[in-house]
């Protein structure tokens, strides 16, 4: 994906790589200091070795969280079936009609499938959306909340307001910050 608000352009563009040995040494040195490891990105589930790497991290005794856009539901299903993930943060970019505009992809149906895999699972997860007022309106967010409820999701839905202080993939101007809780009636469990 190429979301203009992405805060990790260096990762998405392939910079800042570490070897598995470097990561392993770092984690082993912090075994009793850290509780868990977050696999993020870009998109962590596109890495061809993500399942074996997560398996290794679990063997070291760490809990695992993944941050995902949901574009690889088969990987999410495998992680759940193999009991390799403790928590998932699922990015809900937009409804289908705006998804391509925001992500530069046609992958909404894969996000939807990932949500459908997560809802009945026993894995804790949250859904979150990065909001820029030029991309998503209050009406869009209300539609997203209604859609999530219609899918049977009743967990936490976090809205992350875009802040233009850090370099991102696109050139978005300042975003107007609405009072989201009162304007779209978010819920929390």
C-alpha positions as CSV (number, residue, x, y, z in Angstrom):
1,X,0.0,0.0,0.0
2,X,1.1,3.6,-0.4
3,X,-1.1,5.5,2.0
4,X,0.0,9.1,1.9
5,X,-0.2,9.4,5.7
6,X,2.2,6.5,6.3
7,X,4.6,7.4,9.1
8,X,7.1,4.7,8.1
9,X,8.2,5.6,4.6
10,X,11.7,4.4,5.2
11,X,10.4,0.9,5.9
12,X,7.9,0.9,3.1
13,X,10.7,2.0,0.7
14,X,13.1,-0.7,1.9
15,X,15.5,1.3,4.1
16,X,16.6,0.6,7.6
17,X,17.0,-3.1,7.4
18,X,18.4,-5.3,10.2
19,X,19.5,-8.9,9.9
20,X,17.7,-11.6,11.8
21,X,20.9,-12.2,13.8
22,X,20.9,-8.5,14.9
23,X,17.3,-8.7,15.9
24,X,17.8,-12.0,17.7
25,X,20.8,-10.7,19.7
26,X,18.8,-7.6,20.7
27,X,15.8,-9.7,21.9
28,X,17.9,-12.3,23.7
29,X,19.7,-9.4,25.6
30,X,16.3,-8.1,26.7
31,X,14.5,-11.3,27.7
32,X,13.5,-10.2,31.1
33,X,13.1,-6.6,30.2
34,X,10.5,-6.9,27.4
35,X,7.3,-8.7,27.5
36,X,6.5,-8.8,23.8
37,X,7.5,-8.0,20.2
38,X,5.5,-6.1,17.6
39,X,5.7,-7.1,14.0
40,X,4.8,-4.0,12.0
41,X,5.8,-2.3,8.8
42,X,4.9,-1.4,6.0
43,X,3.0,-4.7,6.2
44,X,4.6,-7.4,8.2
45,X,2.5,-10.3,6.8
46,X,4.1,-9.9,3.3
47,X,7.5,-10.9,4.6
48,X,8.0,-14.4,3.2
49,X,9.5,-15.7,6.5
50,X,7.1,-13.9,8.9
51,X,5.6,-17.1,10.3
52,X,8.9,-18.8,11.0
53,X,10.3,-15.6,12.5
54,X,7.3,-15.2,14.8
55,X,7.6,-18.8,15.8
56,X,11.3,-18.1,16.8
57,X,10.2,-15.0,18.8
58,X,7.5,-17.1,20.6
59,X,10.2,-19.7,21.4
60,X,12.2,-17.0,23.1
61,X,9.3,-16.5,25.4
62,X,7.9,-13.2,24.1
63,X,4.3,-12.4,23.3
64,X,3.6,-11.2,19.8
65,X,1.5,-8.4,18.4
66,X,1.1,-7.7,14.7
67,X,0.1,-4.4,13.1
68,X,-1.6,-5.2,9.8
69,X,-3.6,-3.8,7.0
70,X,-5.3,-7.2,6.7
71,X,-4.1,-7.7,3.1
72,X,-2.9,-11.3,3.9
73,X,-5.9,-13.0,5.6
74,X,-4.3,-16.5,5.0
75,X,-1.3,-15.4,7.1
76,X,-3.5,-14.1,9.9
77,X,-5.5,-17.3,9.9
78,X,-2.2,-19.4,10.1
79,X,-0.9,-17.3,12.9
80,X,-4.1,-17.8,14.8
81,X,-4.3,-21.5,14.1
82,X,-0.7,-22.0,15.2
83,X,-1.2,-19.9,18.3
84,X,1.6,-17.6,17.3
85,X,-0.1,-14.2,17.8
86,X,-1.4,-12.7,21.1
87,X,-2.8,-9.4,19.8
88,X,-3.6,-7.8,16.4
89,X,-4.1,-4.2,15.5
90,X,-6.1,-4.2,12.2
91,X,-6.0,-1.0,10.1
92,X,-9.3,0.0,8.6
93,X,-8.3,2.4,5.9
94,X,-11.7,3.3,4.5
95,X,-14.9,1.8,3.0
96,X,-14.5,0.1,-0.4
97,X,-15.4,3.1,-2.4
98,X,-12.5,5.2,-0.9
99,X,-10.1,2.3,-0.2
100,X,-8.3,2.6,-3.5
101,X,-7.9,6.3,-3.3
102,X,-6.3,6.1,0.1
103,X,-4.2,2.9,-0.3
104,X,-3.5,2.8,-4.0
105,X,-4.8,-0.8,-4.0
106,X,-7.9,-2.9,-4.6
107,X,-7.5,-4.9,-1.4
108,X,-10.6,-4.0,0.6
109,X,-12.1,-7.5,0.2
110,X,-8.9,-8.9,1.8
111,X,-9.2,-6.5,4.8
112,X,-12.8,-7.6,5.1
113,X,-11.8,-11.3,5.1
114,X,-9.2,-10.7,7.8
115,X,-11.8,-9.0,10.0
116,X,-14.1,-12.0,9.4
117,X,-11.3,-14.3,10.5
118,X,-10.5,-12.2,13.6
119,X,-14.0,-11.7,14.9
120,X,-14.8,-15.3,15.9
121,X,-11.2,-16.0,17.0
122,X,-10.0,-16.0,20.6
123,X,-7.2,-13.6,19.7
124,X,-7.5,-10.1,21.2
125,X,-7.6,-7.4,18.5
126,X,-8.5,-3.8,17.8
127,X,-9.5,-1.9,14.7
128,X,-8.0,1.5,14.0
129,X,-8.2,4.2,11.4
130,X,-5.8,7.0,10.6
131,X,-7.9,10.1,9.9
132,X,-7.0,13.0,7.7
133,X,-9.8,15.4,7.1
134,X,-9.0,15.6,3.3
135,X,-9.5,11.9,2.9
136,X,-12.2,10.8,5.4
137,X,-15.3,12.9,6.4
138,X,-17.4,12.5,9.5
139,X,-19.9,10.8,7.3
140,X,-17.3,8.3,6.1
141,X,-16.4,7.5,9.7
142,X,-20.0,7.1,10.7
143,X,-20.4,4.6,7.8
144,X,-17.3,2.7,8.9
145,X,-18.6,2.4,12.5
146,X,-22.0,1.2,11.2
147,X,-20.3,-1.3,8.9
148,X,-18.1,-2.6,11.7
149,X,-21.1,-3.1,14.0
150,X,-22.9,-4.8,11.1
151,X,-20.0,-7.3,10.8
152,X,-20.4,-8.1,14.5
153,X,-17.4,-6.2,15.8
154,X,-17.9,-4.7,19.2
155,X,-14.3,-4.2,20.4
156,X,-12.3,-1.0,20.6
157,X,-12.2,1.2,17.4
158,X,-9.4,3.7,17.6
159,X,-9.2,6.8,15.5
160,X,-5.7,8.2,15.0
161,X,-5.6,11.7,13.9
162,X,-2.9,12.4,11.2
163,X,-0.3,14.8,12.5
164,X,2.0,16.2,9.8
165,X,5.0,16.7,12.1
166,X,6.9,13.7,10.6
167,X,7.8,12.8,7.0
168,X,5.2,10.6,5.5
169,X,4.8,8.9,2.0
170,X,2.6,11.7,0.7
171,X,2.3,15.4,0.8
172,X,-0.8,15.9,2.9
173,X,-1.5,19.3,4.3
174,X,-2.7,19.9,7.9
175,X,-5.8,18.0,8.9
176,X,-8.7,19.6,10.7
177,X,-9.3,17.7,13.9
178,X,-13.0,17.2,14.6
179,X,-14.4,16.2,17.9
180,X,-14.6,12.6,16.8
181,X,-16.2,11.0,19.9
182,X,-19.2,13.3,19.9
183,X,-19.6,13.6,16.2
184,X,-19.6,9.9,15.3
185,X,-20.6,8.3,18.5
186,X,-17.7,5.9,19.0
187,X,-18.0,3.0,21.4
188,X,-15.6,1.4,23.8
189,X,-15.8,-1.9,25.6
